[in-house]
Amino acid sequence: MKPLKSDVRLDAILGVLDCESLCDIGADHGKLPALAVIRGAAKRAIAADISAPSLKKAEKLAAALGLSDKIETRLSDGFESIDFDEADVFVIAGMGGYNIISILGKKPPPRGKRLVLVPHRNAPELRAFLILNGYLITSDAAVLDGQRLYDIISAVAGSGAAQTGKIGADGGNIGEEELYLLFGKGNFDRKNDDFYIMLKKKAGEFDKILKTVYNIGCAKKKAAYDAALLLYRKRREYDDNGQNS
Ligand SMILES: C[S@@+](CC[C@H](N)C(=O)[O-])C[C@H]1O[C@@H](n2cnc3c(N)ncnc32)[C@H](O)[C@@H]1O
């Protein structure tokens, strides 16, 4: 068999794993668990999926790579057939943010469990859910794969400061909070080149911000406006100071 190919998104996920045991929820073809074991990012893995045909693909791949003793496949709707003690890190990637929220809501991971979440849409809504439900977001930066940015969100269950109600208050540093909800904080902290390249390409970004903030209902009009202005300022800073200054 040819060596298993990765891509930018999978590489980014592998880069934040660093665990003994991985559980990939929605593993589909099973590439991530296989690459994780091959690269030493995990010693063993469970490839879980709600779809039996998907699991067959994962099973075949593991067998073809001689990894059947290290990769177990499991039919599971979200965490339903998973015991949280079975893995150190749980990945949910390649699904919409609302599906991920539903999986986390049905069987919440216990305090201290590490998660790597890679929503292919509705990342702001997922961030809002995490913050309001006591998760600590430990890293959150996007990677550019072709023409698409993928958010790679690492979080620890039960370790975040308690927050209730809506995110965003009437005063204070509200713009920044909204901005980090929409786009991962790590993109700004580390002046992520991928993120800024994409941001500059996107016309109408401010409109999108305003719309999204309203849609998730977590801010007042002024907060959305502040976030848009702040984003503009950060982009200008990036342009003026160059990359990773
Ligand atoms: C687009 S694939 C993503 C594959 C892989 N995780 C990746 O990111 O490349 C989405 C997979 O999630 C699975 N899935 C969707 N909802 C699920 C759920 N509630 N529990 C487990 N798997 C689910 C689907 O069957 C499908 O195989």
The ligand as an SDF file (V2000), in Angstrom:
LIG
                    3D

 27 29  0  0  0  0  0  0  0  0999 V2000
  -17.2350   14.6010    6.6380 C   0  0  0  0  0  0  0  0  0  0  0  0
  -16.9260   13.2210    7.6260 S   0  0  0  0  0  0  0  0  0  0  0  0
  -15.4910   13.7470    8.5240 C   0  0  0  0  0  0  0  0  0  0  0  0
  -14.4380   12.7000    8.5610 C   0  0  0  0  0  0  0  0  0  0  0  0
  -13.2290   13.0400    9.4040 C   0  0  0  0  0  0  0  0  0  0  0  0
  -13.5810   13.2510   10.7950 N   0  0  0  0  0  0  0  0  0  0  0  0
  -12.5320   14.2600    8.8730 C   0  0  0  0  0  0  0  0  0  0  0  0
  -12.6110   15.3180    9.5000 O   0  0  0  0  0  0  0  0  0  0  0  0
  -11.9050   14.1690    7.8110 O   0  0  0  0  0  0  0  0  0  0  0  0
  -18.1860   13.2550    8.8690 C   0  0  0  0  0  0  0  0  0  0  0  0
  -18.3570   11.9150    9.5500 C   0  0  0  0  0  0  0  0  0  0  0  0
  -19.0710   12.1370   10.7670 O   0  0  0  0  0  0  0  0  0  0  0  0
  -19.9550   11.0670   10.9530 C   0  0  0  0  0  0  0  0  0  0  0  0
  -20.9720   11.5060   11.9220 N   0  0  0  0  0  0  0  0  0  0  0  0
  -21.9490   12.4370   11.7500 C   0  0  0  0  0  0  0  0  0  0  0  0
  -22.6880   12.5540   12.8710 N   0  0  0  0  0  0  0  0  0  0  0  0
  -22.1700   11.6950   13.7820 C   0  0  0  0  0  0  0  0  0  0  0  0
  -22.4880   11.3480   15.1190 C   0  0  0  0  0  0  0  0  0  0  0  0
  -23.5320   11.9010   15.7670 N   0  0  0  0  0  0  0  0  0  0  0  0
  -21.7480   10.4120   15.7520 N   0  0  0  0  0  0  0  0  0  0  0  0
  -20.7080    9.8280   15.1280 C   0  0  0  0  0  0  0  0  0  0  0  0
  -20.3550   10.1010   13.8530 N   0  0  0  0  0  0  0  0  0  0  0  0
  -21.0790   11.0210   13.1910 C   0  0  0  0  0  0  0  0  0  0  0  0
  -20.4490   10.7540    9.5660 C   0  0  0  0  0  0  0  0  0  0  0  0
  -20.9860    9.4470    9.4830 O   0  0  0  0  0  0  0  0  0  0  0  0
  -19.1680   10.9290    8.7430 C   0  0  0  0  0  0  0  0  0  0  0  0
  -18.4720    9.7200    8.6040 O   0  0  0  0  0  0  0  0  0  0  0  0
  1  2  1  0
  2  3  1  0
  2 10  1  0
  3  4  1  0
  4  5  1  0
  5  6  1  0
  5  7  1  0
  7  8  2  0
  7  9  1  0
 10 11  1  0
 11 12  1  0
 11 26  1  0
 12 13  1  0
 13 14  1  0
 13 24  1  0
 14 15  1  0
 14 23  1  0
 15 16  2  0
 16 17  1  0
 17 18  1  0
 17 23  2  0
 18 19  1  0
 18 20  2  0
 20 21  1  0
 21 22  2  0
 22 23  1  0
 24 25  1  0
 24 26  1  0
 26 27  1  0
M  CHG  2   2   1   9  -1
M  END
$$$$
